[in-house]
Amino acid sequence: MIWAQESIQAFTERALRPVGPATVEVKGQARVHLGSIDLSSAVPRGGGLGFSVPELQFTLRIQALGDSCESPPLPPSLQQLPMFAERAKIDLSNLRIDFESRLPEHRGLGSTTQYLVALLQGCQWALGRPLLSVHQLARIGIGAESSLGVRLAFDGRPLLDLGASSPDAWGGPFMRRQPRPRAFRLRFPREWRALIAWPREMQGLDATADSGFWARVLPVPEDRTLSALSALLTDVLPAIFEPSFDDFIRGLARFNQASSKPEEWDIQPNLVRHQANLLADIGYTPLLSSVGPAIVVFGPSRDALSMAESKFNEEAGVWQHVTTQFVNRGRQ
């Protein structure tokens, strides 16, 4: 376990490619968020455990034209982009934004946050301005409660994010919180893999439904936060250090019953819960990414995931899936 040290220079080298005068191509990746840690207070601190998925990428191109211009329609998940651009003092009317490829959206794979980070950084570059740090992004409202998605946009290796600092930590004009400086990179064994699967057509919560869900669920009982912390500290982290895959999965199973995960599983459609039950019946521990409907299954090796892959291959018209290794990859 090492301190997370997100570098703007590393982000630039990994994600940005100049393709012409004031024009840049930006690449980003999906991310998995296995669950928040502390959602039991009146002002939840979030945090969480997750990693990026280099097999699921998107590409966009941004050009600063100097005159008013129109961009093609943006993904629906970017409806809040004008607000964040205004906070960052970015005039979108002089920028052309083209998505060349997209992520599966509203599947629990982080498309909104990953898109926002890539877009704002690309706009900054096209305008000849410095890129934004993790903390600067939090101050305009992106990643203020959990910086996991933002940090993974900078560096995709597995991450334990401790969540927002106290409500009085920062009194800026937009957000009163910013991420704790303490987030940790986790060194998973190279043999371990994760299978990530999502329904081809069925989407999860959109922004409006997501806000309504959290308004009903939060805060969660304090004992669940304690259970989440206990699972991480006594099972998950020691199992990564030793390493012990069985203890790791035992800890994730406990984590999956804590925080807000019971409510997140409750809102899943029958299709998702049925598939999760099939995986459990053959010995796997199905997990949700964010509020789903993406399902995550871990294995100690690629071969150990073959039976899980077969369950999704049998329903290839309904499900898509990829298998990932826990390394930080450069541009693809």
RODO-2510 file (C-alpha; in nm, 4 decimals, decimal comma):
residues 332
     n   res          X          Y          Z
     1     m     0,0000     0,0000     0,0000
     2     i     0,1442     0,3388    -0,1018
     3     w     0,0236     0,6959    -0,0843
     4     a    -0,1736     0,8050    -0,3896
     5     q     0,0305     1,0717    -0,5666
     6     e    -0,1714     1,1820    -0,8697
     7     s     0,0435     1,3711    -1,1174
     8     i    -0,0868     1,6173    -1,3756
     9     q     0,2193     1,5353    -1,5855
    10     a     0,1380     1,1645    -1,5742
    11     f    -0,2246     1,2398    -1,6713
    12     t    -0,1015     1,4478    -1,9645
    13     e     0,1289     1,1740    -2,0903
    14     r    -0,1329     0,8990    -2,0503
    15     a    -0,4523     1,0673    -2,1597
    16     l    -0,3768     1,3657    -2,3866
    17     r    -0,2520     1,3668    -2,7459
    18     p    -0,2196     1,6919    -2,9435
    19     v    -0,3601     1,6457    -3,2936
    20     g    -0,3436     1,9981    -3,4362
    21     p    -0,3460     2,3671    -3,3463
    22     a    -0,5408     2,4088    -3,0191
    23     t    -0,6800     2,0574    -3,0741
    24     v    -0,6362     1,7627    -2,8421
    25     e    -0,7530     1,4022    -2,8241
    26     v    -0,8384     1,2758    -2,4759
    27     k    -0,8671     0,9096    -2,3797
    28     g    -1,0333     0,7824    -2,0646
    29     q    -1,1354     0,4539    -1,9053
    30     a    -1,4296     0,3077    -1,7182
    31     r    -1,3946     0,2523    -1,3468
    32     v    -1,5319     0,0127    -1,0880
    33     h    -1,6447     0,1431    -0,7469
    34     l    -1,7097    -0,1507    -0,5157
    35     g    -1,8769     0,0496    -0,2411
    36     s    -1,8526     0,3559    -0,0214
    37     i    -1,7064     0,3375     0,3278
    38     d    -1,8765     0,6038     0,5393
    39     l    -2,2319     0,7018     0,4479
    40     s    -2,3703     0,7037     0,8023
    41     s    -2,3269     1,0694     0,8966
    42     a    -2,5580     1,3604     0,8184
    43     v    -2,2913     1,4759     0,5721
    44     p    -2,1637     1,1458     0,4234
    45     r    -1,7917     1,1247     0,3598
    46     g    -1,8052     0,8597     0,0908
    47     g    -1,4705     0,7191    -0,0103
    48     g    -1,4494     0,3673    -0,1425
    49     l    -1,2557     0,0882    -0,3052
    50     g    -1,2110     0,0623    -0,6812
    51     f    -0,9975     0,0393    -0,9945
    52     s    -1,0051     0,1401    -1,3596
    53     v    -1,0942    -0,0864    -1,6516
    54     p    -0,8530    -0,0188    -1,9416
    55     e    -1,0472    -0,2595    -2,1642
    56     l    -1,3367    -0,0094    -2,1640
    57     q    -1,2171     0,3173    -2,3131
    58     f    -1,3639     0,6314    -2,4629
    59     t    -1,2064     0,8953    -2,6848
    60     l    -1,3052     1,2557    -2,7398
    61     r    -1,1561     1,5436    -2,9380
    62     i    -1,1636     1,9071    -2,8325
    63     q    -1,0787     2,2040    -3,0526
    64     a    -1,0604     2,5705    -2,9490
    65     l    -1,1920     2,7579    -3,2523
    66     g    -1,1893     3,1126    -3,1171
    67     d    -1,5403     3,1795    -3,2493
    68     s    -1,8792     3,0559    -3,1397
    69     c    -1,9400     2,7041    -3,2626
    70     e    -2,1727     2,4120    -3,2055
    71     s    -2,0700     2,0651    -3,0991
    72     p    -2,2505     1,7408    -3,1828
    73     p    -2,4886     1,6213    -2,9096
    74     l    -2,3061     1,5192    -2,5939
    75     p    -2,3882     1,2075    -2,3892
    76     p    -2,6979     1,2559    -2,1697
    77     s    -2,4871     1,1975    -1,8582
    78     l    -2,3128     1,5302    -1,9224
    79     q    -2,6120     1,7507    -1,8527
    80     q    -2,4208     1,9199    -1,5681
    81     l    -2,1188     2,0035    -1,7830
    82     p    -2,2174     2,3717    -1,8332
    83     m    -2,2281     2,4237    -1,4564
    84     f    -1,8847     2,2710    -1,3988
    85     a    -1,7370     2,4519    -1,7000
    86     e    -1,8643     2,7832    -1,5650
    87     r    -1,7080     2,7113    -1,2264
    88     a    -1,3787     2,6343    -1,4010
    89     k    -1,4151     2,9556    -1,6071
    90     i    -1,4328     2,7633    -1,9344
    91     d    -1,6383     2,9155    -2,2176
    92     l    -1,7850     2,6155    -2,3987
    93     s    -1,9251     2,8281    -2,6809
    94     n    -1,5778     2,8586    -2,8358
    95     l    -1,4950     2,4898    -2,8101
    96     r    -1,5954     2,2045    -3,0383
    97     i    -1,6306     1,8707    -2,8572
    98     d    -1,6582     1,5442    -3,0491
    99     f    -1,6951     1,2026    -2,8858
   100     e    -1,5264     0,9472    -3,1093
   101     s    -1,6179     0,6558    -2,8806
   102     r    -1,8127     0,6208    -2,5563
   103     l    -1,8461     0,4042    -2,2482
   104     p    -2,1539     0,1975    -2,1616
   105     e    -2,3495     0,4718    -1,9846
   106     h    -2,5665     0,4452    -1,6715
   107     r    -2,4254     0,0993    -1,6006
   108     g    -2,2294     0,1816    -1,2839
   109     l    -1,9015     0,2184    -1,4747
   110     g    -1,8365     0,5826    -1,3888
   111     s    -1,9106     0,7374    -1,7263
   112     t    -2,0259     1,0725    -1,5837
   113     t    -1,7181     1,1399    -1,3709
   114     q    -1,4724     0,9994    -1,6233
   115     y    -1,6277     1,2063    -1,9031
   116     l    -1,6245     1,5249    -1,6923
   117     v    -1,2601     1,4897    -1,5927
   118     a    -1,1498     1,4155    -1,9501
   119     l    -1,3572     1,7002    -2,0931
   120     l    -1,2467     1,9668    -1,8492
   121     q    -0,8815     1,8686    -1,8779
   122     g    -0,9039     1,8660    -2,2567
   123     c    -1,0695     2,2073    -2,2575
   124     q    -0,7957     2,3443    -2,0333
   125     w    -0,5282     2,2105    -2,2691
   126     a    -0,7002     2,3396    -2,5845
   127     l    -0,7255     2,6844    -2,4271
   128     g    -0,3570     2,6822    -2,3336
   129     r    -0,4283     2,6713    -1,9619
   130     p    -0,2838     2,4486    -1,6847
   131     l    -0,4628     2,1241    -1,6200
   132     l    -0,6632     2,0806    -1,2989
   133     s    -0,5425     1,8780    -1,0025
   134     v    -0,7560     1,6322    -0,8051
   135     h    -0,8124     1,8974    -0,5396
   136     q    -0,8997     2,1693    -0,7912
   137     l    -1,1565     1,9404    -0,9495
   138     a    -1,3042     1,8737    -0,6053
   139     r    -1,3346     2,2456    -0,5372
   140     i    -1,5637     2,2870    -0,8359
   141     g    -1,7680     1,9878    -0,7198
   142     i    -1,6233     1,6826    -0,8967
   143     g    -1,5104     1,4178    -0,6499
   144     a    -1,5693     1,6184    -0,3352
   145     e    -1,7227     1,3350    -0,1309
   146     s    -1,5333     1,0495    -0,2910
   147     s    -1,2332     1,1275    -0,5068
   148     l    -1,2088     0,7658    -0,6225
   149     g    -1,3386     0,8273    -0,9748
   150     v    -1,1274     1,1398    -1,0218
   151     r    -0,8109     0,9765    -0,8886
   152     l    -0,8672     0,6748    -1,1127
   153     a    -0,8899     0,9082    -1,4125
   154     f    -0,5343     1,0151    -1,3268
   155     d    -0,3998     0,6701    -1,2317
   156     g    -0,6050     0,3565    -1,2835
   157     r    -0,4399     0,1225    -1,0330
   158     p    -0,6558    -0,0124    -0,7461
   159     l    -0,7314     0,2558    -0,4897
   160     l    -0,8632     0,2892    -0,1357
   161     d    -1,0069     0,6400    -0,0975
   162     l    -1,0815     0,7571     0,2570
   163     g    -1,3485     1,0029     0,1502
   164     a    -1,4104     1,3702     0,2118
   165     s    -1,2532     1,5611     0,4947
   166     s    -1,4680     1,7296     0,7593
   167     p    -1,7431     1,9690     0,6426
   168     d    -1,5458     2,2672     0,7759
   169     a    -1,2206     2,1770     0,6050
   170     w    -1,2582     2,4201     0,3189
   171     g    -1,4848     2,7173     0,2693
   172     g    -1,4565     2,7789    -0,1023
   173     p    -1,7331     2,9241    -0,3205
   174     f    -1,8597     2,5910    -0,4514
   175     m    -1,7730     2,3008    -0,2218
   176     r    -1,7023     2,3095     0,1492
   177     r    -1,5205     1,9801     0,1283
   178     q    -1,2266     1,8408    -0,0587
   179     p    -1,0748     1,4928    -0,0701
   180     r    -0,8522     1,3863     0,2144
   181     p    -0,4867     1,3857     0,1116
   182     r    -0,4774     1,0237     0,2265
   183     a    -0,5787     0,7819    -0,0435
   184     f    -0,3830     0,4644    -0,0951
   185     r    -0,2762     0,2635    -0,3972
   186     l    -0,3193    -0,1101    -0,3505
   187     r    -0,0746    -0,3538    -0,5074
   188     f    -0,2843    -0,6533    -0,6082
   189     p    -0,1041    -0,9757    -0,7069
   190     r    -0,0427    -0,9812    -1,0819
   191     e    -0,2281    -1,3104    -1,1225
   192     w    -0,5571    -1,1788    -0,9834
   193     r    -0,8274    -1,0755    -1,2273
   194     a    -1,1735    -0,9210    -1,2218
   195     l    -1,4584    -0,9885    -1,4613
   196     i    -1,6896    -0,6914    -1,5182
   197     a    -2,0244    -0,7528    -1,6890
   198     w    -2,3179    -0,5262    -1,7718
   199     p    -2,6508    -0,5625    -1,9552
   200     r    -2,6345    -0,4593    -2,3195
   201     e    -2,9618    -0,2696    -2,3203
   202     m    -3,0758    -0,2276    -1,9615
   203     q    -2,9479     0,0884    -1,7940
   204     g    -2,9296     0,1811    -1,4290
   205     l    -3,0260     0,5062    -1,2603
   206     d    -3,0011     0,8326    -1,4474
   207     a    -2,8986     1,1515    -1,2648
   208     t    -3,2494     1,2328    -1,1412
   209     a    -3,3255     0,8806    -1,0197
   210     d    -2,9804     0,8566    -0,8637
   211     s    -3,0372     1,1701    -0,6569
   212     g    -3,3759     1,0404    -0,5447
   213     f    -3,2288     0,7057    -0,4462
   214     w    -2,9608     0,8600    -0,2258
   215     a    -3,2097     1,0995    -0,0693
   216     r    -3,4109     0,7948     0,0462
   217     v    -3,1154     0,5831     0,1571
   218     l    -2,8816     0,8258     0,3351
   219     p    -2,7654     0,8223     0,5998
   220     v    -2,7243     0,4479     0,6469
   221     p    -2,7088     0,2940     0,9958
   222     e    -2,3777     0,3613     1,1672
   223     d    -2,3194    -0,0072     1,2354
   224     r    -2,2935    -0,0662     0,8599
   225     t    -2,0126     0,1862     0,8317
   226     l    -1,8342     0,0068     1,1144
   227     s    -1,8871    -0,3232     0,9326
   228     a    -1,7452    -0,1792     0,6107
   229     l    -1,4375    -0,0499     0,7923
   230     s    -1,3913    -0,3781     0,9744
   231     a    -1,4112    -0,5771     0,6506
   232     l    -1,1479    -0,3555     0,4888
   233     l    -0,9091    -0,3427     0,7853
   234     t    -0,9270    -0,7021     0,9084
   235     d    -0,9821    -0,8946     0,5847
   236     v    -0,9391    -0,7079     0,2564
   237     l    -0,6171    -0,5137     0,3174
   238     p    -0,4274    -0,7921     0,5003
   239     a    -0,5306    -1,0353     0,2268
   240     i    -0,3778    -0,8092    -0,0381
   241     f    -0,0515    -0,7808     0,1575
   242     e    -0,0060    -1,1512     0,2323
   243     p    -0,1572    -1,2312    -0,0280
   244     s    -0,4568    -1,4574     0,0364
   245     f    -0,7288    -1,4606    -0,2254
   246     d    -0,9759    -1,6528    -0,0059
   247     d    -0,9451    -1,3972     0,2750
   248     f    -0,9756    -1,1168     0,0197
   249     i    -1,3044    -1,2545    -0,1101
   250     r    -1,4303    -1,3167     0,2438
   251     g    -1,3642    -0,9525     0,3243
   252     l    -1,5316    -0,8301     0,0050
   253     a    -1,8370    -1,0426     0,0857
   254     r    -1,8596    -0,8663     0,4238
   255     f    -1,8034    -0,5279     0,2593
   256     n    -2,0820    -0,6123     0,0140
   257     q    -2,3291    -0,6377     0,3034
   258     a    -2,2288    -0,3044     0,4576
   259     s    -2,2691     0,0667     0,3920
   260     s    -2,5436     0,1207     0,1303
   261     k    -2,4957    -0,2070    -0,0606
   262     p    -2,8145    -0,3812     0,0634
   263     e    -3,0258    -0,0963    -0,0794
   264     e    -2,8216    -0,0920    -0,4004
   265     w    -2,8884    -0,4633    -0,4539
   266     d    -3,2581    -0,4129    -0,3766
   267     i    -3,3078    -0,1774    -0,6725
   268     q    -3,1460    -0,4130    -0,9255
   269     p    -3,3775    -0,5587    -1,1911
   270     n    -3,4561    -0,9296    -1,1869
   271     l    -3,2127    -0,9858    -1,4741
   272     v    -2,9190    -0,8678    -1,2613
   273     r    -3,0202    -1,0458    -0,9434
   274     h    -3,0829    -1,3694    -1,1347
   275     q    -2,7350    -1,3552    -1,2868
   276     a    -2,5809    -1,2779    -0,9473
   277     n    -2,7565    -1,5817    -0,7992
   278     l    -2,6246    -1,8040    -1,0784
   279     l    -2,2707    -1,6865    -1,0059
   280     a    -2,3119    -1,7420    -0,6328
   281     d    -2,4420    -2,0952    -0,6972
   282     i    -2,1152    -2,1898    -0,8716
   283     g    -1,8945    -2,0443    -0,5980
   284     y    -1,8319    -1,6826    -0,6950
   285     t    -1,8996    -1,3678    -0,4920
   286     p    -2,0906    -1,1245    -0,7166
   287     l    -2,0396    -0,7569    -0,6372
   288     l    -2,1940    -0,4377    -0,7731
   289     s    -2,0045    -0,1481    -0,9248
   290     s    -2,1561     0,1725    -0,7855
   291     v    -2,5339     0,1274    -0,7897
   292     g    -2,5102    -0,1160    -1,0804
   293     p    -2,6251    -0,2823    -1,2877
   294     a    -2,2633    -0,3785    -1,3645
   295     i    -2,1578    -0,6974    -1,1826
   296     v    -1,7990    -0,7595    -1,0709
   297     v    -1,6480    -1,1030    -0,9974
   298     f    -1,2893    -1,1612    -0,8804
   299     g    -1,0678    -1,4615    -0,9484
   300     p    -0,7163    -1,5623    -0,8376
   301     s    -0,6303    -1,6178    -1,2070
   302     r    -0,7812    -1,5821    -1,5518
   303     d    -0,8591    -1,9530    -1,5650
   304     a    -1,0470    -1,9309    -1,2343
   305     l    -1,2974    -1,6973    -1,4000
   306     s    -1,3776    -1,9294    -1,6914
   307     m    -1,7018    -2,0603    -1,5399
   308     a    -1,8204    -1,7062    -1,4669
   309     e    -1,7364    -1,6035    -1,8232
   310     s    -1,9357    -1,9002    -1,9536
   311     k    -2,2480    -1,7765    -1,7723
   312     f    -2,2261    -1,4455    -1,9531
   313     n    -2,1303    -1,6047    -2,2856
   314     e    -2,4472    -1,8132    -2,2661
   315     e    -2,6399    -1,4844    -2,2601
   316     a    -2,4215    -1,2976    -2,5102
   317     g    -2,7228    -1,1227    -2,6570
   318     v    -2,8123    -0,9837    -2,3153
   319     w    -2,4758    -0,9304    -2,1427
   320     q    -2,1360    -0,7877    -2,2307
   321     h    -1,8237    -0,8474    -2,0261
   322     v    -1,4491    -0,7879    -2,0061
   323     t    -1,1765    -0,9279    -1,7808
   324     t    -0,9103    -0,6942    -1,6450
   325     q    -0,5776    -0,7100    -1,4666
   326     f    -0,4843    -0,4574    -1,1979
   327     v    -0,2118    -0,2546    -1,3659
   328     n    -0,1897     0,1070    -1,4774
   329     r    -0,1701     0,1088    -1,8548
   330     g    -0,0756     0,3955    -2,0797
   331     r    -0,2455     0,5065    -2,3985
   332     q    -0,3973     0,2198    -2,5961
***
